[in-house]
Amino acid sequence: MNTAFRSPSRTGLYWSIFGLGLALSIVMALRSQVEADQVSQLRFGWWWVAHGVFLPHGMPTSAGGFSPGGLITLVSAVPLMIWWDFRAVALSMVVINLAAFLFLERSIRPALGDRGRWLLLLLLWLGPWRMAFSSFIWPPNYALPMGLLHLATAVHMRRKPVAWATFAHVLLIGLGAQLHSSAALLALISIALFATRLIRVHWGAFAAATGVTLLSLIPWIRAIAADPSLAPAGAGFPFRGLALVYPMVRGLGYTLRMASLSLPSRLASFDFTPAFGATADAWLVPPVTLLAGVAHLSALVPIWAVARLFRKARHRRPWSQEADGPLRGWLKGYLAVACCAAALSFAASPTTLMYWQTQALMATIALTVVIPLEAVLRTRRRTKALRLLSVWAVGAVLLVTAIAAAAPMFRQGGRKATVAIMTADEPLLDDLGLRNHCTVTIDPEHDWAHPD
């Protein structure tokens, strides 16, 4: 990495590594598997493309009822119109994340510099969390590009009201709520950014985006008027996270880990048997599992970065005009406000936070680490930092490779595979090629996406 900073060919090297990450994401999408949640999403697109039935509601909520709006049908059906195969939807996740990352990288490039861009490449684009959760079908995975685009559009609203940026920013939150509830967290961050004057709102564009969002909800409103059971239900009680403490700490912990190599247990449940056989699996699982265990220590890095961000904020506003550029100062302000809004959201949450509910913050926490590390690379501690980053890069490559080969969502079968396939009631399994490429697990009582 040290050589890459100075090399005349560093741009080519950067995009070559970027391209390798993209290629691996495509391989992971093509290897991706389905379970009940994935089949549930595929049903939306399948009913529309195969039968012309557009379901007006979204996925079921954990507390009962269904999420508002029918955007999940659109994002599931369009890829199937291009390629009549379930993997088309998985590949669309890769494309959406690609576009969102490039837009964000372009928007904040002046604040990062060359070193910062390399760090963003390593910590976010090639990070195990992003690589995994942008390569398979799952509604919570849309929260990751939503978070990228939220920050990218906010950048263009920092100095003056910009119509297109405001329209995209508000529409992202309004339509994003139809894909995943984490859009509420992005809305809270936007309110905090507006209150601290870190963004300026073009009110005409705000009204237009709000109008488009409301229009998109008309079919859903008509549906719940006819059947009130479709309305999302509530669970828990407000500020449960603050009252019980643990749910809030859990949400903060998952957020910090997304900028590290510390994996959730499901991702680290490795089984190399389908890919390489039982003998290779017996040899590979112990060292890879040990690596995943040691990798939990990397969570200390984002903890240090967040502590450093707020320690400096005590002495001056982190979005002040700094010698290294106003955009960098503004970016620090965004990160500080987003972290505070996230803590408030986790405290107010009526349910215990799960890791997929924090994916919208992946770019935020990654940049919270990138900014101070980039500063360290301009000091005498640069050599030690580069050694740490080299070890980090090797660990990231090994973990991502293991995930692609042996994590549950990217392997077909394995030591503890269970199969419960519905036959007569699930023609989409044959239509979309699931039987040939997946070990399909479906809950027979969860056939809620039937238009009847």
N, C-alpha and C positions, 0 to 999 in steps of 0.2 A: 504493500500500500504506500509506503514511503517513496518508493521509486515511481509509482503511478502518479503521485502528486506533481513530480517534476518532469516526467517523460513527455516529449512532444506528441507521443501517440496516446496520451492518457484518455482522450475523448473516445478513440476507437476501442481502447481496452474497456472503458466504462460501459459503452453500449454493447460490447461483446458479452460482458458478464451479465448485463441486464437481459440480453437475448437468451443466454443460457438459463437464467431464472424463468423467463417466459416459456421457454421450451419445456422445462421441467414441469411447470404449471399445466401445460397442455397435456403432457404425459399423465399427470395425476388426474386431470379431468377425465381423460379417456379410461383410466383405471377405476374411477370412482364407483362406489357401490350405492345401493339404496336400501333403506329400511322404511318403517312406517311413515316417518315425516317426509321423506323424499317422494314416496309414492303418493302421499296426500297432496303435495304440491304438483306433481305431474298430472294428477287427475284434472286440475283446473285447465291446463293447456290442452289436455287430451279431449275433454268434453267440448271445448270450443272448436278445435281444429277438426276433430273427427265427426262431431255431431252438431256443430253450430250452436251449442248451448254456452252462453256466457254467464258464469256464476257471479252474482253481484256482491258477494261477501268474500272475505279472505280466510286465512287459516284459523283453526279453532284456538281460543286462548286457554291457558292452563286453568283458569278459574271458571270456564264455561262460556258458551256463546262463541261468536266469531269476530275476528278483527274487521274493521269497517273497510268498505270499498272493494273494487275488483281489480286493482292493479296487479295482484299476484297472478291473475289469469292472463293478463297481457304479457308480463315478463316470462311466463312459462310457455305461452303459445307461440310467440314470435320465433324463438329458436326452432321450435318444432315445425314451423312452416318452411324453414330453410332446410332442415335435415330431420326426417321422421325417425328420430332415435333419441332415447333419453339422454344420451351423452351431449346432445346439442344444447340442452339447458345447462349442463355442467360447463361446457365450453363458453357459453354466454357469460357465466360468472367470471371466467378468466378475462374475457374481453372487457367487461364492465370495470373490473379492477384495473386492468391495463390503462384504459382511458382515464379513470379517476386519478391514478397515480401520476400519469404524465401531465395532466392538467395541474395537479398540486405542485409537482416538481418544477414545472415551468413558472408557476405563480410565485413561489417562494425562493427561487434560485438566487436572486440577488442577496437574500438574507443569509444564505448558507455558505456561499463561496465554494471553491473546488473541494476542499476537505469535507465540508458539510454535505455536499452532494454524495460523496463516497460513503460517508457515514449513514446517510439516509438509505442508500442502496443496500448497505449491509444490515442495518437494524430494522428496516421496514420491508423493502422489496424482497430481500432474501431471508427475512426473518421466518422462523418455523411457523409462528402463528399465522402470519399473512399468507404464506405459501399454502398452508393446509386449508384455511377457511376461505380461500378464494377459488377452490378447485373442486368443490362438490356441491350438489344440490342441497340447499337448506335455507329456508326463509331468513333466519338470523344472519346469514352470511351477507345479505344485502346491506346490513348496517355498516360494514367496513367501508365500502365505497361511498356510502352516505356521509360518513365522517370525513373522508378525504375531500369530498366535494364541498362540504360545509365550510371547511377551513379555506379551500381555494376560492370560493365565492366571497367569503368574508374579507379576504385580502384585497379584493377589488372594491370593497365598500369602506375602506379604512379612512380615506381622505375626504371623499364627497359622495353624495348620493349618486349611484350609477344604476340606471334602469335595468339593464340586462342582468347585472349581478344580483340586485335585489329580487328580481322576478325569479331567477334560478334558485336563489337562497331560500326564499319562502316556499316556492313550489317543491323544492327538495324535502322540506320538513312536512308540508301538507300531504304530498303523495307518498313520502317515505313512511308515514304512519300507517299506510295501507299494506306495507311490506313487513314492518316490524315496529314494536312499541318503543324501541330505543330512540325513535324520532322525537319522543317527548323530551329526552335528555338534550338533544340538539336544540330543541326549541328553548329550553331553559338556558343553555349557553348563549343563544342569540339574544335573549332578553337581557342577560348579564352584560353582554358586549355592548348592547345599545345603551344600557344604563350607565356604563363606564365610558361612553363615547368612543369606543374602539371601532364601531361601525356607524355609518350614516345610511339612513333608509330613504329610498325613493318611494314616496307614499303612493304615487300612481301605479308603479310597478307592484308594490305591496298589495294594493287593492285588486289588481289584475290577477296576480297569483292566487290570492285568496278566493277570487271568483272562480278560477279554473278548478281549484281544489273542491269547492262546494258543488260545482257542476258534476265533477267526477263521482260525487257521493250520492247523486240523485237516485240511481238504480238501487243502491244499498238502502237508502231511506225508504224507498217504496217496498223493498223486500222485508224490512223489519216492521213496517206498518202492517204488512200482511201476516207476518210471523214474528212476534216479539222475541221468541226464543233465539233468534239469530243475533240479537244484540249482545255485545260483550258483557260479561259479568264481572263483579268485583270480588276481591278476596283480601284477607288480612285487614290491617287498619293503618291509617296514615301515620308516618313517622315511626313505623315498626322498627326500622333499621336503627334509629336513634335510641328508642326505648330498650331494645334488646342488645344493642351494640354490635353483636356478632355479624348480623346481616350487612351492616355498613362496612365493617372491617373486611368482610369477605369480598364485597364489591371493590373496595380500594385495593385489596390484595390482587385480585384478578386483573385489575387495570394495570397495575405496576408490572405484573408478570408478562404482559403482552409485549413489552419492550425488552424482553430477556429471552433466554433459552430455556426457561422453566416451563415445562409443558403441562397441560392438564392431563389427568390420569388416563383419559380415553385415548388421547393421541399417543401416549407412551405405552399402550398395551400392544406390544410388538409380537408378531407371529410371522416368521419368514417361511413357514411350511408351504403355502401355496406358490410362492415365488421360487424357492430354491430347494425344497424338500426338507424332510424331518431331520436329517443329519446336519445340514447347514443351519437349520433353525436352532438345534441344540448348541451349536458353537457360537452363533451370532447373538442370541437373545441376552446372555449374561453380560457381555461387555457393553452392548448398546443400552441395556437397562441401567447399568452402572453409570454410563455417560449421562443418561437422562436424569439420574439421581444427583450426580455432581452438578449438573447444569442448573439445578435449583439455586445454587449459590449466585448465579448471575443476576438474580433478582435484586441483589444488593446494589447493582449499578443504577437502575431506575430509582431506587429509594434514595441513593446519594444525590441523583440529579434533581429530584423533586425538592429535597431538603435544601439544596443549593439555590434553586430558583426562588424559594420563599425566604431564604436567609438574605439574599440580595434585595428582595422586594421590601424588606423592612427598612432599608436605608434610602431607597429611592424607588419611584414607580418604575417597574420593569419595562414599561413601554415609553420611557422618556427618550428624547433624541440623543442617541449615542454616537460616539466617534465612528463606530463601524457601521453606521447607517440606520435611518429611521425605520426601515422595514424590519430589521432585526429586532429593534426595540419593540415595535408593534407586535411582532411574533411572540416575544416573551410575555407581553401583556395578554395576548390571546391564550397562551398556555396557562398562565396563572389563573385567569378568569375561568377557563374551562375546567381546571382542576378543582377550583372552589365550587363551581356549579355541579360538578360530578359528585363531590362529597355531600353537598346539600341534597342532591337527587337520591343518593344511596341512603341518606338518613331518612328521607321522606318516603322511601319506597314501602309499600304495604306488604311486600313479599321478600323472601330471602333472595339475594342476587345470585345469578348463575353466570358462568363466564361468557356465555353467548350474549348476555344482556349488556356487556361492556365493550363489544367489538367496535362500536361507533367511536370509541376513544383511542383506538389503536394508533392512528397517526399522531394524535395529540401527545400520547405518552412517549412514542418513539422520538418525536421532535424535542420533547423535554430532555431526553438523553443526548440527542445530537448536538444541541446548542452548547452545553458545557463541555462535551468531549471535543468539539471543534475548537473551543477556546483553549483547552489543555494542549491540543496539538500545535498551538502557537507559542508554547512556553518551553522551559527547559525540561519539563516532564514528558516531552513528546516521545522520547525513545521508549520509556516504560509504557506509555499509552499505546504505542504501536505494537509492542509485544502482546499486550492484553488483547488488542483488536485482532491480531493474527491468530491467537488461540481461539478467540470468539468466532472468527471466520471458519476455522477448521471444524469447531464444534457445530456451528450452524449447518455446514455442508453435510456432515455426518448425520445429524439429526433429521434434516430434511430428506436425505436419501433413505434413511430408515423409515420415515413416515410414508414416503411414496411407495416403498416396497412392502411394508408390513403393518401399517396402522389400520384399524378396523374399517375406516371409510375408503381405503384404497386396496383392499385385498379381497379376493373372492374365496370364502371359506376359511379354513384354519382349524386349529386344535379344538376350539370350543364352539364351532359354528353350529347354529340352529337354524332350521329352515321351516317356515310356515307359509306356504304359498297358496293363495286363493286361486282357484282355477276358473270355475264357471263365471264368477262374479267379477273377474278382473281381466278382461280382454286386452287392456292396455299393456299387460306384461308381455304379451306376444307382439302387439303392434309396435311397441317402442324398444323391443330387443332386450328386455330385462332378463329373460330366462337364460339367454346364452352368455351373458356377461356378469351377472350378479347372483349373489346368494340373498334372495329377497326375503325379508322378514316383514310381515304385515299383520296388523291387528284386525282380525275379521270383524270386530264390533266397531271399528272406527271408519266405517264407510259413509262418512258425513258429507262427502263432496258429490253425492248423487243428486242430480237436479230435482228429483222428486222429494 
